[in-house]
């Protein structure tokens, strides 16, 4: 993956190249973390939004 990006951008912009590789690699890492955080938020929000008739 890094070789592909370096071939496309070239070695003139190392900061841009490393930023793009970091962005691509971080997507699955943050998706897992985001799911864990948002799933617990969903559970607490669902409990607080139950209509009074169903409690």
C-alpha positions in Angstrom: 0.0 0.0 0.0 2.8 2.4 0.9 4.6 1.6 -2.3 1.5 2.4 -4.4 1.0 5.8 -2.7 4.7 6.7 -3.0 4.5 5.7 -6.7 1.5 7.9 -7.2 2.6 11.0 -5.2 6.4 10.6 -5.5 9.0 11.0 -2.9 8.9 14.8 -3.1 6.1 15.1 -0.5 7.0 12.8 2.3 4.6 14.5 4.8 1.7 14.2 2.5 2.5 10.6 1.7 2.8 9.6 5.4 -0.5 11.5 6.2 -2.3 9.6 3.5 -1.0 6.3 4.7 -1.9 7.1 8.3 -5.4 8.2 7.2 -6.0 4.9 5.4 -4.6 2.8 8.1 -6.5 4.6 10.9 -10.0 4.0 9.4 -10.5 0.5 10.6 -8.9 1.3 14.0 -11.2 4.2 14.7 -14.3 2.4 13.3 -13.9 -0.4 15.9 -13.4 2.2 18.7 -16.2 4.3 17.4 -18.6 1.3 17.4 -17.7 0.4 20.9 -18.3 3.9 22.2 -21.4 4.6 20.1 -23.0 1.2 21.0 -22.9 1.9 24.7 -24.2 5.4 24.0 -27.1 3.8 22.0 -28.0 1.5 24.9 -28.1 4.3 27.5 -30.0 6.6 25.1 -32.5 3.8 24.4 -33.1 3.3 28.2 -33.7 7.0 28.8 -36.1 7.3 25.9 -38.5 4.6 26.8 -42.0 6.0 27.0 -43.5 6.1 30.5 -46.2 3.6 29.6 -43.6 0.9 28.8 -41.5 1.3 31.9 
